[in-house]
């Protein structure tokens, strides 16, 4: 297992631990780039679960995981595997011709379900400035529509040497933090008239570590993110 796979596994495992703490919810659930067991775990409680990622091979693997665990979940009918490309507009185009509809494409009824979603999860999605920009672009479109939503995002900082900075930096992390304001900062943006993302870093020390075999370290973080639409 290479370093990137370990980082992704750490962030996903951390989300699974957090979900173990917050069981018993009854929600519509939407996962951003979270095609693994952490997403399927919510099928025990959530009314509808959308597991998303990009690329046929990843989505096929996710679908296989859902099918293999259907007997354990006993909620296969509410778990959907769908493609979500952050660089494409949201909502995606819906084909009215079922014969030409791709396997992991969205239907109009599913897009309506996403608007009802109240919980979004994401793991290991912060590692590039460009993709971080794309992520927050699609988050703004999804979280500004329908019911009020909250995103819980787990990450592990990815350190690499940067030629631009001539130093070792956590790729994408500073850009990620630049999108987040605290409650008072959002209220101060033109007296609350401008939209903004409100972020709070959760103290991981308060979350018991039920899953063994990994070290959280100091670079694993869990964020609670909400979107304020602003006042017209």
N, CA and C atoms as a LAMMPS dump frame, in Angstrom:
ITEM: TIMESTEP
0
ITEM: NUMBER OF ATOMS
696
ITEM: BOX BOUNDS ff ff ff
-5.0000000000000000e+02 5.0000000000000000e+02
-5.0000000000000000e+02 5.0000000000000000e+02
-5.0000000000000000e+02 5.0000000000000000e+02
ITEM: ATOMS id mol type element x y z
1 1 1 N 0.847 -1.187 0
2 1 2 C 0 0 0
3 1 3 C 0.892 1.251 0
4 2 1 N 0.676 2.166 -0.966
5 2 2 C 1.512 3.355 -1.034
6 2 3 C 0.994 4.421 -0.073
7 3 1 N 1.748 5.554 0.003
8 3 2 C 1.422 6.595 0.972
9 3 3 C 0.06 7.206 0.702
10 4 1 N -0.266 7.43 -0.577
11 4 2 C -1.555 8.034 -0.908
12 4 3 C -2.702 7.143 -0.468
13 5 1 N -2.586 5.831 -0.671
14 5 2 C -3.635 4.905 -0.263
15 5 3 C -3.787 4.896 1.252
16 6 1 N -2.652 4.985 1.977
17 6 2 C -2.719 5.021 3.435
18 6 3 C -3.438 6.271 3.916
19 7 1 N -3.169 7.424 3.262
20 7 2 C -3.835 8.664 3.657
21 7 3 C -5.339 8.573 3.439
22 8 1 N -5.733 8.022 2.296
23 8 2 C -7.152 7.887 2.007
24 8 3 C -7.803 6.941 2.997
25 9 1 N -7.109 5.85 3.34
26 9 2 C -7.647 4.889 4.285
27 9 3 C -7.794 5.513 5.664
28 10 1 N -6.821 6.327 6.089
29 10 2 C -6.896 6.981 7.388
30 10 3 C -8.109 7.896 7.47
31 11 1 N -8.328 8.723 6.439
32 11 2 C -9.459 9.643 6.448
33 11 3 C -10.78 8.883 6.447
34 12 1 N -10.862 7.804 5.657
35 12 2 C -12.094 7.017 5.592
36 12 3 C -12.34 6.295 6.901
37 13 1 N -11.295 5.704 7.478
38 13 2 C -11.444 5.034 8.765
39 13 3 C -11.919 6.004 9.836
40 14 1 N -11.399 7.228 9.799
41 14 2 C -11.791 8.211 10.79
42 14 3 C -13.274 8.538 10.669
43 15 1 N -13.771 8.65 9.438
44 15 2 C -15.197 8.894 9.25
45 15 3 C -16.022 7.731 9.77
46 16 1 N -15.535 6.501 9.571
47 16 2 C -16.258 5.332 10.063
48 16 3 C -16.347 5.363 11.583
49 17 1 N -15.275 5.779 12.25
50 17 2 C -15.288 5.899 13.71
51 17 3 C -16.312 6.937 14.139
52 18 1 N -16.321 8.095 13.472
53 18 2 C -17.258 9.158 13.825
54 18 3 C -18.699 8.708 13.611
55 19 1 N -18.957 7.971 12.531
56 19 2 C -20.303 7.473 12.27
57 19 3 C -20.748 6.505 13.352
58 20 1 N -19.813 5.738 13.91
59 20 2 C -20.138 4.813 14.991
60 20 3 C -20.663 5.577 16.199
61 21 1 N -20.17 6.801 16.398
62 21 2 C -20.612 7.613 17.523
63 21 3 C -22.016 8.153 17.282
64 22 1 N -22.301 8.566 16.04
65 22 2 C -23.564 9.226 15.729
66 22 3 C -24.527 8.295 15.001
67 23 1 N -24.847 7.162 15.579
68 23 2 C -25.799 6.24 14.97
69 23 3 C -27.223 6.683 15.29
70 24 1 N -28.201 6.077 14.603
71 24 2 C -29.589 6.316 14.912
72 24 3 C -30.201 7.506 14.202
73 25 1 N -29.58 8.005 13.134
74 25 2 C -30.122 9.135 12.406
75 25 3 C -31.101 8.653 11.343
76 26 1 N -32.015 9.533 10.944
77 26 2 C -33.007 9.191 9.928
78 26 3 C -33.012 10.323 8.91
79 27 1 N -32.194 10.189 7.864
80 27 2 C -31.912 11.325 6.986
81 27 3 C -31.804 10.878 5.531
82 28 1 N -31.748 11.879 4.674
83 28 2 C -31.308 11.677 3.308
84 28 3 C -29.812 11.981 3.295
85 29 1 N -29.019 11.096 2.67
86 29 2 C -27.562 11.193 2.795
87 29 3 C -26.913 11.221 1.427
88 30 1 N -25.902 12.079 1.279
89 30 2 C -25.214 12.258 0.004
90 30 3 C -23.719 12.239 0.259
91 31 1 N -22.983 11.347 -0.425
92 31 2 C -21.54 11.217 -0.202
93 31 3 C -20.779 11.799 -1.381
94 32 1 N -19.845 12.697 -1.084
95 32 2 C -18.99 13.295 -2.108
96 32 3 C -17.678 12.536 -2.148
97 33 1 N -17.449 11.784 -3.213
98 33 2 C -16.216 11.03 -3.367
99 33 3 C -15.977 10.126 -2.163
100 34 1 N -16.99 9.339 -1.823
101 34 2 C -16.884 8.424 -0.685
102 34 3 C -17.569 7.115 -1.074
103 35 1 N -16.93 6.296 -1.931
104 35 2 C -17.605 5.114 -2.456
105 35 3 C -17.417 3.863 -1.617
106 36 1 N -16.884 3.947 -0.396
107 36 2 C -16.537 2.758 0.366
108 36 3 C -17.496 2.453 1.494
109 37 1 N -16.976 1.732 2.494
110 37 2 C -17.802 1.219 3.575
111 37 3 C -18.342 2.312 4.472
112 38 1 N -17.628 3.427 4.603
113 38 2 C -18.125 4.515 5.448
114 38 3 C -19.466 5.022 4.938
115 39 1 N -19.615 5.113 3.615
116 39 2 C -20.89 5.532 3.046
117 39 3 C -21.979 4.498 3.241
118 40 1 N -21.636 3.219 3.005
119 40 2 C -22.642 2.164 3.14
120 40 3 C -23.097 1.977 4.579
121 41 1 N -22.243 2.344 5.535
122 41 2 C -22.605 2.229 6.94
123 41 3 C -23.861 3.014 7.251
124 42 1 N -24.044 4.156 6.581
125 42 2 C -25.218 4.989 6.835
126 42 3 C -26.503 4.376 6.302
127 43 1 N -26.391 3.346 5.48
128 43 2 C -27.596 2.705 4.954
129 43 3 C -28.405 2.04 6.059
130 44 1 N -27.812 1.814 7.21
131 44 2 C -28.552 1.26 8.334
132 44 3 C -29.558 2.251 8.89
133 45 1 N -29.308 3.558 8.68
134 45 2 C -30.153 4.565 9.299
135 45 3 C -30.778 5.525 8.294
136 46 1 N -30.026 5.897 7.266
137 46 2 C -30.505 6.911 6.327
138 46 3 C -31.6 6.361 5.426
139 47 1 N -32.518 7.228 5.037
140 47 2 C -33.592 6.811 4.143
141 47 3 C -33.094 6.618 2.722
142 48 1 N -32.148 7.455 2.3
143 48 2 C -31.593 7.363 0.958
144 48 3 C -30.102 7.682 1.023
145 49 1 N -29.278 6.89 0.32
146 49 2 C -27.833 7.086 0.317
147 49 3 C -27.352 7.151 -1.129
148 50 1 N -26.621 8.227 -1.463
149 50 2 C -25.97 8.355 -2.759
150 50 3 C -24.465 8.285 -2.546
151 51 1 N -23.821 7.276 -3.137
152 51 2 C -22.372 7.148 -3.089
153 51 3 C -21.819 7.638 -4.425
154 52 1 N -20.91 8.593 -4.39
155 52 2 C -20.447 9.209 -5.636
156 52 3 C -18.931 9.181 -5.746
157 53 1 N -18.475 9.146 -6.973
158 53 2 C -17.066 9.297 -7.317
159 53 3 C -17.008 9.525 -8.812
160 54 1 N -15.8 9.491 -9.368
161 54 2 C -15.623 9.776 -10.793
162 54 3 C -14.785 8.677 -11.42
163 55 1 N -15.277 8.117 -12.536
164 55 2 C -14.546 7.065 -13.239
165 55 3 C -15.246 5.718 -13.136
166 56 1 N -15.424 5.068 -14.284
167 56 2 C -16.176 3.81 -14.325
168 56 3 C -15.57 2.719 -13.446
169 57 1 N -14.236 2.615 -13.428
170 57 2 C -13.6 1.545 -12.657
171 57 3 C -13.871 1.699 -11.162
172 58 1 N -13.765 2.926 -10.659
173 58 2 C -14.032 3.179 -9.239
174 58 3 C -15.504 2.929 -8.922
175 59 1 N -16.389 3.388 -9.793
176 59 2 C -17.817 3.227 -9.556
177 59 3 C -18.236 1.759 -9.648
178 60 1 N -17.625 1.01 -10.555
179 60 2 C -17.919 -0.43 -10.645
180 60 3 C -17.496 -1.135 -9.355
181 61 1 N -16.359 -0.752 -8.824
182 61 2 C -15.883 -1.346 -7.571
183 61 3 C -16.819 -1 -6.42
184 62 1 N -17.287 0.237 -6.409
185 62 2 C -18.227 0.659 -5.377
186 62 3 C -19.526 -0.131 -5.465
187 63 1 N -20.041 -0.295 -6.69
188 63 2 C -21.277 -1.047 -6.886
189 63 3 C -21.113 -2.493 -6.438
190 64 1 N -19.951 -3.068 -6.724
191 64 2 C -19.681 -4.436 -6.301
192 64 3 C -19.67 -4.539 -4.778
193 65 1 N -19.086 -3.55 -4.11
194 65 2 C -19.082 -3.527 -2.647
195 65 3 C -20.5 -3.485 -2.087
196 66 1 N -21.35 -2.668 -2.704
197 66 2 C -22.743 -2.574 -2.262
198 66 3 C -23.435 -3.917 -2.423
199 67 1 N -23.224 -4.547 -3.572
200 67 2 C -23.869 -5.837 -3.832
201 67 3 C -23.367 -6.918 -2.889
202 68 1 N -22.057 -6.937 -2.631
203 68 2 C -21.49 -7.955 -1.749
204 68 3 C -21.963 -7.79 -0.31
205 69 1 N -22.264 -6.55 0.076
206 69 2 C -22.685 -6.294 1.453
207 69 3 C -24.192 -6.102 1.59
208 70 1 N -24.933 -6.39 0.535
209 70 2 C -26.382 -6.146 0.57
210 70 3 C -27.069 -6.967 1.658
211 71 1 N -26.588 -8.182 1.913
212 71 2 C -27.202 -9.007 2.942
213 71 3 C -27.001 -8.447 4.332
214 72 1 N -25.857 -7.788 4.53
215 72 2 C -25.57 -7.191 5.835
216 72 3 C -26.333 -5.882 6.001
217 73 1 N -26.351 -5.082 4.918
218 73 2 C -27.011 -3.786 4.987
219 73 3 C -28.518 -3.918 5.063
220 74 1 N -29.053 -4.867 4.287
221 74 2 C -30.499 -5.074 4.204
222 74 3 C -31.234 -3.816 3.745
223 75 1 N -30.502 -2.914 3.104
224 75 2 C -31.109 -1.665 2.619
225 75 3 C -30.615 -1.352 1.207
226 76 1 N -30.405 -2.376 0.409
227 76 2 C -29.807 -2.159 -0.903
228 76 3 C -30.624 -1.205 -1.764
229 77 1 N -31.94 -1.232 -1.594
230 77 2 C -32.786 -0.426 -2.472
231 77 3 C -32.609 1.076 -2.263
232 78 1 N -32.016 1.51 -1.127
233 78 2 C -31.855 2.933 -0.89
234 78 3 C -30.428 3.4 -1.134
235 79 1 N -29.548 2.52 -1.614
236 79 2 C -28.158 2.887 -1.87
237 79 3 C -27.948 3.014 -3.373
238 80 1 N -27.605 4.23 -3.813
239 80 2 C -27.374 4.48 -5.223
240 80 3 C -25.896 4.808 -5.443
241 81 1 N -25.329 4.305 -6.525
242 81 2 C -23.959 4.615 -6.923
243 81 3 C -24.04 5.51 -8.157
244 82 1 N -23.536 6.736 -8.04
245 82 2 C -23.678 7.695 -9.127
246 82 3 C -22.361 8.436 -9.378
247 83 1 N -22.158 8.84 -10.625
248 83 2 C -20.947 9.578 -10.972
249 83 3 C -21.135 11.057 -10.661
250 84 1 N -20.097 11.642 -10.051
251 84 2 C -20.107 13.064 -9.757
252 84 3 C -18.747 13.644 -10.123
253 85 1 N -18.722 14.426 -11.189
254 85 2 C -17.507 15.099 -11.64
255 85 3 C -17.591 16.548 -11.183
256 86 1 N -16.72 16.936 -10.25
257 86 2 C -16.796 18.278 -9.687
258 86 3 C -16.578 19.361 -10.725
259 87 1 N -15.896 19.034 -11.815
260 87 2 C -15.582 20.049 -12.825
261 87 3 C -16.731 20.27 -13.796
262 88 1 N -17.804 19.474 -13.678
263 88 2 C -18.964 19.623 -14.549
264 88 3 C -20.077 20.364 -13.811
265 89 1 N -20.982 21.007 -14.559
266 89 2 C -22.058 21.765 -13.914
267 89 3 C -22.988 20.863 -13.104
268 90 1 N -23.579 21.456 -12.073
269 90 2 C -24.615 20.787 -11.288
270 90 3 C -25.898 21.612 -11.361
271 91 1 N -27.046 20.983 -11.561
272 91 2 C -27.255 19.532 -11.701
273 91 3 C -26.832 19.021 -13.071
274 92 1 N -26.461 17.741 -13.136
275 92 2 C -26.061 17.166 -14.429
276 92 3 C -27.261 17.014 -15.358
277 93 1 N -26.973 16.898 -16.639
278 93 2 C -28.042 16.705 -17.608
279 93 3 C -28.659 15.322 -17.431
280 94 1 N -29.969 15.269 -17.575
281 94 2 C -30.7 14.013 -17.425
282 94 3 C -31.233 13.6 -18.776
283 95 1 N -30.951 12.359 -19.173
284 95 2 C -31.439 11.847 -20.45
285 95 3 C -32.844 11.282 -20.27
286 96 1 N -33.746 11.676 -21.161
287 96 2 C -35.122 11.16 -21.105
288 96 3 C -35.248 9.797 -21.777
289 97 1 N -34.201 9.4 -22.503
290 97 2 C -34.199 8.115 -23.197
291 97 3 C -33.503 7.08 -22.324
292 98 1 N -34.267 6.153 -21.724
293 98 2 C -33.698 5.154 -20.822
294 98 3 C -32.716 4.238 -21.539
295 99 1 N -32.905 4.065 -22.847
296 99 2 C -32.037 3.165 -23.608
297 99 3 C -30.618 3.723 -23.717
298 100 1 N -30.507 5.054 -23.722
299 100 2 C -29.188 5.673 -23.868
300 100 3 C -28.62 6.172 -22.535
301 101 1 N -29.381 6.014 -21.457
302 101 2 C -28.929 6.482 -20.152
303 101 3 C -27.769 5.621 -19.657
304 102 1 N -26.681 6.259 -19.248
305 102 2 C -25.52 5.538 -18.773
306 102 3 C -25.786 4.948 -17.392
307 103 1 N -24.994 3.927 -17.066
308 103 2 C -25.251 3.133 -15.865
309 103 3 C -25.22 3.954 -14.586
310 104 1 N -24.281 4.898 -14.497
311 104 2 C -24.109 5.651 -13.262
312 104 3 C -24.598 7.095 -13.385
313 105 1 N -25.455 7.358 -14.366
314 105 2 C -25.995 8.705 -14.535
315 105 3 C -27.21 8.907 -13.619
316 106 1 N -27.615 10.163 -13.502
317 106 2 C -28.68 10.539 -12.579
318 106 3 C -30.031 10.593 -13.277
319 107 1 N -31.078 10.288 -12.547
320 107 2 C -32.436 10.497 -13.036
321 107 3 C -32.976 11.781 -12.414
322 108 1 N -34.046 12.313 -12.977
323 108 2 C -34.615 13.554 -12.446
324 108 3 C -35.144 13.363 -11.028
325 109 1 N -35.707 12.189 -10.741
326 109 2 C -36.23 11.93 -9.393
327 109 3 C -35.096 11.854 -8.371
328 110 1 N -33.936 11.327 -8.792
329 110 2 C -32.796 11.25 -7.876
330 110 3 C -32.252 12.644 -7.564
331 111 1 N -32.237 13.515 -8.556
332 111 2 C -31.777 14.885 -8.327
333 111 3 C -32.702 15.606 -7.341
334 112 1 N -33.983 15.287 -7.394
335 112 2 C -34.919 15.846 -6.422
336 112 3 C -34.623 15.315 -5.027
337 113 1 N -34.225 14.047 -4.933
338 113 2 C -33.872 13.47 -3.639
339 113 3 C -32.638 14.154 -3.049
340 114 1 N -31.677 14.507 -3.91
341 114 2 C -30.472 15.181 -3.434
342 114 3 C -30.832 16.516 -2.783
343 115 1 N -31.814 17.208 -3.327
344 115 2 C -32.226 18.479 -2.734
345 115 3 C -32.761 18.281 -1.317
346 116 1 N -33.296 17.093 -1.023
347 116 2 C -33.821 16.807 0.319
348 116 3 C -32.729 16.379 1.293
349 117 1 N -31.536 16.079 0.772
350 117 2 C -30.458 15.56 1.62
351 117 3 C -30.119 16.561 2.72
352 118 1 N -29.86 16.043 3.925
353 118 2 C -29.483 16.904 5.039
354 118 3 C -28.048 16.676 5.487
355 119 1 N -27.44 15.563 5.066
356 119 2 C -26.079 15.25 5.498
357 119 3 C -25.216 14.886 4.296
358 120 1 N -24.035 15.518 4.202
359 120 2 C -23.053 15.206 3.175
360 120 3 C -21.767 14.771 3.87
361 121 1 N -21.111 13.759 3.311
362 121 2 C -19.834 13.294 3.841
363 121 3 C -18.798 13.266 2.727
364 122 1 N -17.547 13.521 3.096
365 122 2 C -16.445 13.427 2.14
366 122 3 C -15.185 13.042 2.897
367 123 1 N -14.316 12.257 2.247
368 123 2 C -13.059 11.845 2.875
369 123 3 C -11.931 11.929 1.858
370 124 1 N -10.796 12.484 2.29
371 124 2 C -9.585 12.57 1.488
372 124 3 C -9.84 13.234 0.137
373 125 1 N -10.409 14.423 0.182
374 125 2 C -10.704 15.151 -1.056
375 125 3 C -9.894 16.441 -1.169
376 126 1 N -9.007 16.713 -0.21
377 126 2 C -8.225 17.943 -0.221
378 126 3 C -6.764 17.603 -0.497
379 127 1 N -6.337 17.794 -1.76
380 127 2 C -4.945 17.498 -2.127
381 127 3 C -4.489 18.293 -3.338
382 128 1 N -5.343 19.187 -3.838
383 128 2 C -5.017 19.965 -5.027
384 128 3 C -5.797 21.27 -4.98
385 129 1 N -5.133 22.392 -5.282
386 129 2 C -5.827 23.675 -5.291
387 129 3 C -6.947 23.696 -6.325
388 130 1 N -6.664 23.198 -7.515
389 130 2 C -7.667 23.223 -8.583
390 130 3 C -8.89 22.387 -8.221
391 131 1 N -8.66 21.186 -7.69
392 131 2 C -9.789 20.325 -7.335
393 131 3 C -10.52 20.848 -6.1
394 132 1 N -9.799 21.537 -5.211
395 132 2 C -10.463 22.161 -4.066
396 132 3 C -11.401 23.26 -4.537
397 133 1 N -10.962 24.052 -5.516
398 133 2 C -11.839 25.072 -6.107
399 133 3 C -13.074 24.423 -6.724
400 134 1 N -12.868 23.327 -7.462
401 134 2 C -13.986 22.637 -8.1
402 134 3 C -14.935 22.054 -7.06
403 135 1 N -14.372 21.508 -5.97
404 135 2 C -15.198 20.935 -4.907
405 135 3 C -16.106 21.986 -4.291
406 136 1 N -15.552 23.147 -3.94
407 136 2 C -16.383 24.172 -3.306
408 136 3 C -17.364 24.795 -4.299
409 137 1 N -17.012 24.756 -5.575
410 137 2 C -17.965 25.231 -6.57
411 137 3 C -19.213 24.37 -6.609
412 138 1 N -19.027 23.054 -6.58
413 138 2 C -20.186 22.169 -6.63
414 138 3 C -20.885 22.111 -5.28
415 139 1 N -20.129 22.273 -4.183
416 139 2 C -20.753 22.329 -2.862
417 139 3 C -21.708 23.509 -2.765
418 140 1 N -21.299 24.651 -3.303
419 140 2 C -22.168 25.831 -3.251
420 140 3 C -23.48 25.573 -3.99
421 141 1 N -23.393 24.905 -5.136
422 141 2 C -24.613 24.636 -5.899
423 141 3 C -25.503 23.626 -5.199
424 142 1 N -24.911 22.596 -4.602
425 142 2 C -25.711 21.56 -3.942
426 142 3 C -26.277 22.053 -2.612
427 143 1 N -25.456 22.747 -1.815
428 143 2 C -25.88 23.131 -0.481
429 143 3 C -26.791 24.353 -0.476
430 144 1 N -26.865 25.066 -1.582
431 144 2 C -27.745 26.234 -1.659
432 144 3 C -29.151 25.862 -2.114
433 145 1 N -29.361 24.612 -2.469
434 145 2 C -30.658 24.167 -2.982
435 145 3 C -31.333 23.228 -1.992
436 146 1 N -32.642 23.348 -1.899
437 146 2 C -33.414 22.409 -1.092
438 146 3 C -33.236 22.627 0.396
439 147 1 N -33.264 21.531 1.155
440 147 2 C -33.207 21.602 2.608
441 147 3 C -31.821 22.018 3.085
442 148 1 N -31.763 22.477 4.336
443 148 2 C -30.481 22.868 4.921
444 148 3 C -29.583 21.641 5.059
445 149 1 N -28.31 21.807 4.712
446 149 2 C -27.388 20.677 4.676
447 149 3 C -26.153 20.978 5.521
448 150 1 N -25.543 19.904 6.033
449 150 2 C -24.272 20.017 6.728
450 150 3 C -23.316 18.993 6.126
451 151 1 N -22.082 19.415 5.927
452 151 2 C -21.043 18.539 5.381
453 151 3 C -20.039 18.213 6.476
454 152 1 N -19.733 16.921 6.613
455 152 2 C -18.629 16.499 7.475
456 152 3 C -17.528 15.97 6.571
457 153 1 N -16.374 16.611 6.655
458 153 2 C -15.266 16.317 5.756
459 153 3 C -14.048 15.881 6.569
460 154 1 N -13.552 14.669 6.277
461 154 2 C -12.35 14.15 6.93
462 154 3 C -11.19 14.253 5.948
463 155 1 N -10.042 14.672 6.458
464 155 2 C -8.874 14.808 5.588
465 155 3 C -7.61 14.46 6.357
466 156 1 N -6.591 14.097 5.608
467 156 2 C -5.242 14.015 6.146
468 156 3 C -4.351 14.867 5.249
469 157 1 N -3.66 15.806 5.849
470 157 2 C -2.835 16.724 5.069
471 157 3 C -1.796 15.941 4.273
472 158 1 N -1.671 16.304 2.99
473 158 2 C -0.698 15.666 2.097
474 158 3 C 0.479 16.609 1.895
475 159 1 N 1.626 16.244 2.42
476 159 2 C 2.807 17.108 2.337
477 159 3 C 3.684 16.701 1.154
478 160 1 N 4.01 17.688 0.324
479 160 2 C 4.914 17.491 -0.805
480 160 3 C 5.757 18.747 -0.999
481 161 1 N 6.885 18.571 -1.644
482 161 2 C 7.736 19.728 -1.941
483 161 3 C 7.133 20.521 -3.092
484 162 1 N 7.025 21.815 -2.908
485 162 2 C 6.451 22.702 -3.916
486 162 3 C 7.539 23.565 -4.538
487 163 1 N 7.622 23.539 -5.878
488 163 2 C 8.579 24.399 -6.575
489 163 3 C 8.201 25.867 -6.449
490 164 1 N 6.897 26.139 -6.388
491 164 2 C 6.455 27.531 -6.259
492 164 3 C 6.865 28.115 -4.91
493 165 1 N 6.746 27.304 -3.862
494 165 2 C 7.063 27.784 -2.511
495 165 3 C 8.488 27.453 -2.086
496 166 1 N 9.134 26.546 -2.862
497 166 2 C 10.462 26.055 -2.487
498 166 3 C 10.471 25.552 -1.045
499 167 1 N 9.414 24.824 -0.724
500 167 2 C 9.264 24.307 0.632
501 167 3 C 8.294 23.129 0.594
502 168 1 N 8.253 22.388 1.69
503 168 2 C 7.29 21.29 1.825
504 168 3 C 5.972 21.875 2.32
505 169 1 N 4.899 21.657 1.563
506 169 2 C 3.592 22.238 1.906
507 169 3 C 2.521 21.157 1.83
508 170 1 N 1.408 21.423 2.498
509 170 2 C 0.245 20.537 2.43
510 170 3 C -0.603 20.979 1.253
511 171 1 N -0.517 20.248 0.156
512 171 2 C -1.204 20.647 -1.079
513 171 3 C -2.703 20.785 -0.864
514 172 1 N -3.236 21.931 -1.26
515 172 2 C -4.68 22.154 -1.211
516 172 3 C -5.206 22.606 0.137
517 173 1 N -4.424 22.419 1.214
518 173 2 C -4.973 22.673 2.552
519 173 3 C -5.208 24.16 2.802
520 174 1 N -4.237 25.005 2.474
521 174 2 C -4.424 26.438 2.695
522 174 3 C -5.572 26.98 1.843
523 175 1 N -5.699 26.469 0.632
524 175 2 C -6.814 26.88 -0.229
525 175 3 C -8.14 26.44 0.376
526 176 1 N -8.167 25.226 0.918
527 176 2 C -9.358 24.715 1.607
528 176 3 C -9.745 25.637 2.763
529 177 1 N -8.763 26.006 3.593
530 177 2 C -9.06 26.854 4.746
531 177 3 C -9.521 28.247 4.325
532 178 1 N -9.071 28.707 3.151
533 178 2 C -9.444 30.05 2.705
534 178 3 C -10.937 30.163 2.396
535 179 1 N -11.599 29.036 2.138
536 179 2 C -13.033 29.051 1.842
537 179 3 C -13.884 29.127 3.104
538 180 1 N -13.309 28.839 4.268
539 180 2 C -14.09 28.685 5.486
540 180 3 C -14.018 29.926 6.368
541 181 1 N -15.176 30.311 6.903
542 181 2 C -15.274 31.408 7.865
543 181 3 C -15.921 30.866 9.138
544 182 1 N -15.703 31.581 10.245
545 182 2 C -16.462 31.219 11.43
546 182 3 C -17.777 31.987 11.427
547 183 1 N -18.647 31.712 12.398
548 183 2 C -19.981 32.305 12.398
549 183 3 C -19.931 33.831 12.404
550 184 1 N -19.051 34.401 13.212
551 184 2 C -18.993 35.857 13.321
552 184 3 C -18.499 36.492 12.023
553 185 1 N -17.569 35.821 11.338
554 185 2 C -17.067 36.352 10.07
555 185 3 C -18.162 36.352 9.019
556 186 1 N -18.979 35.286 8.982
557 186 2 C -20.074 35.232 8.009
558 186 3 C -21.095 36.329 8.28
559 187 1 N -21.396 36.557 9.552
560 187 2 C -22.359 37.598 9.901
561 187 3 C -21.823 38.978 9.541
562 188 1 N -20.484 39.135 9.543
563 188 2 C -19.892 40.431 9.246
564 188 3 C -19.738 40.739 7.777
565 189 1 N -19.945 39.735 6.901
566 189 2 C -19.82 39.957 5.458
567 189 3 C -21.035 40.74 4.966
568 190 1 N -20.844 42.059 4.842
569 190 2 C -21.937 42.943 4.411
570 190 3 C -23.187 42.675 5.246
571 191 1 N -22.967 42.576 6.578
572 191 2 C -24.058 42.338 7.536
573 191 3 C -24.828 41.063 7.2
574 192 1 N -24.1 40.051 6.799
575 192 2 C -24.728 38.751 6.555
576 192 3 C -25.434 38.629 5.223
577 193 1 N -25.229 39.591 4.322
578 193 2 C -25.954 39.569 3.046
579 193 3 C -25.258 38.694 2.001
580 194 1 N -23.964 38.383 2.217
581 194 2 C -23.215 37.598 1.243
582 194 3 C -23.163 36.132 1.65
583 195 1 N -23.243 35.218 0.694
584 195 2 C -23.152 33.791 1.026
585 195 3 C -21.741 33.422 1.46
586 196 1 N -21.614 32.398 2.299
587 196 2 C -20.294 31.951 2.724
588 196 3 C -20.387 30.557 3.336
589 197 1 N -19.239 29.898 3.42
590 197 2 C -19.143 28.6 4.08
591 197 3 C -18.651 28.816 5.507
592 198 1 N -19.354 28.232 6.458
593 198 2 C -18.965 28.292 7.858
594 198 3 C -18.356 26.953 8.244
595 199 1 N -17.115 26.976 8.756
596 199 2 C -16.42 25.74 9.083
597 199 3 C -15.97 25.68 10.519
598 200 1 N -16.079 24.5 11.118
599 200 2 C -15.615 24.279 12.491
600 200 3 C -14.847 22.971 12.536
601 201 1 N -13.599 23.03 13.01
602 201 2 C -12.782 21.829 13.137
603 201 3 C -13.144 21.125 14.434
604 202 1 N -13.542 19.869 14.333
605 202 2 C -13.97 19.087 15.489
606 202 3 C -12.741 18.519 16.198
607 203 1 N -12.746 18.572 17.518
608 203 2 C -11.642 18.044 18.317
609 203 3 C -11.656 16.521 18.234
610 204 1 N -10.69 15.964 17.512
611 204 2 C -10.688 14.511 17.298
612 204 3 C -10.411 13.752 18.587
613 205 1 N -9.827 14.419 19.574
614 205 2 C -9.547 13.744 20.835
615 205 3 C -10.831 13.361 21.565
616 206 1 N -11.932 14.025 21.223
617 206 2 C -13.216 13.727 21.863
618 206 3 C -13.93 12.538 21.221
619 207 1 N -13.37 12.02 20.125
620 207 2 C -13.995 10.901 19.413
621 207 3 C -13.227 9.63 19.731
622 208 1 N -13.855 8.647 20.379
623 208 2 C -13.155 7.395 20.707
624 208 3 C -12.666 6.695 19.449
625 209 1 N -11.558 6.009 19.541
626 209 2 C -10.994 5.265 18.41
627 209 3 C -11.401 3.802 18.535
628 210 1 N -12.519 3.446 17.868
629 210 2 C -13.031 2.079 17.91
630 210 3 C -12.293 1.165 16.936
631 211 1 N -11.792 1.746 15.835
632 211 2 C -11.148 0.961 14.784
633 211 3 C -9.644 0.972 15.013
634 212 1 N -9.032 -0.21 15.126
635 212 2 C -7.601 -0.292 15.34
636 212 3 C -6.839 -0.385 14.04
637 213 1 N -5.52 -0.458 14.154
638 213 2 C -4.703 -0.675 12.968
639 213 3 C -4.285 0.58 12.24
640 214 1 N -4.546 1.754 12.808
641 214 2 C -4.083 2.967 12.142
642 214 3 C -3.805 4.034 13.187
643 215 1 N -2.938 4.967 12.836
644 215 2 C -2.549 6.063 13.715
645 215 3 C -3.135 7.355 13.169
646 216 1 N -3.972 8.012 13.943
647 216 2 C -4.566 9.261 13.476
648 216 3 C -3.497 10.319 13.236
649 217 1 N -2.556 10.431 14.13
650 217 2 C -1.525 11.449 13.977
651 217 3 C -2.094 12.85 14.151
652 218 1 N -1.264 13.842 13.882
653 218 2 C -1.672 15.239 14.049
654 218 3 C -2.222 15.855 12.764
655 219 1 N -2.177 15.104 11.671
656 219 2 C -2.568 15.671 10.378
657 219 3 C -3.946 15.211 9.913
658 220 1 N -4.644 14.405 10.724
659 220 2 C -6.005 13.979 10.392
660 220 3 C -6.984 14.945 11.044
661 221 1 N -7.895 15.493 10.264
662 221 2 C -8.865 16.466 10.774
663 221 3 C -10.278 16.111 10.314
664 222 1 N -11.246 16.509 11.128
665 222 2 C -12.657 16.362 10.783
666 222 3 C -13.317 17.728 10.89
667 223 1 N -13.957 18.153 9.788
668 223 2 C -14.559 19.482 9.722
669 223 3 C -16.069 19.397 9.566
670 224 1 N -16.766 20.258 10.285
671 224 2 C -18.207 20.459 10.1
672 224 3 C -18.392 21.735 9.301
673 225 1 N -19.04 21.628 8.143
674 225 2 C -19.145 22.771 7.227
675 225 3 C -20.615 23.004 6.871
676 226 1 N -21.042 24.237 7.032
677 226 2 C -22.395 24.642 6.653
678 226 3 C -22.303 25.78 5.64
679 227 1 N -23.407 25.989 4.923
680 227 2 C -23.43 27.037 3.908
681 227 3 C -24.492 28.057 4.266
682 228 1 N -24.087 29.314 4.361
683 228 2 C -25.025 30.401 4.602
684 228 3 C -25.361 31.063 3.275
685 229 1 N -26.625 31.065 2.917
686 229 2 C -27.047 31.611 1.641
687 229 3 C -27.005 33.137 1.606
688 230 1 N -26.908 33.758 2.767
689 230 2 C -26.924 35.214 2.806
690 230 3 C -28.342 35.741 2.721
691 231 1 N -28.476 37.027 2.958
692 231 2 C -29.793 37.673 2.949
693 231 3 C -29.96 38.485 1.678
694 232 1 N -31.088 38.306 1.044
695 232 2 C -31.36 39.052 -0.173
696 232 3 C -31.725 40.503 0.155
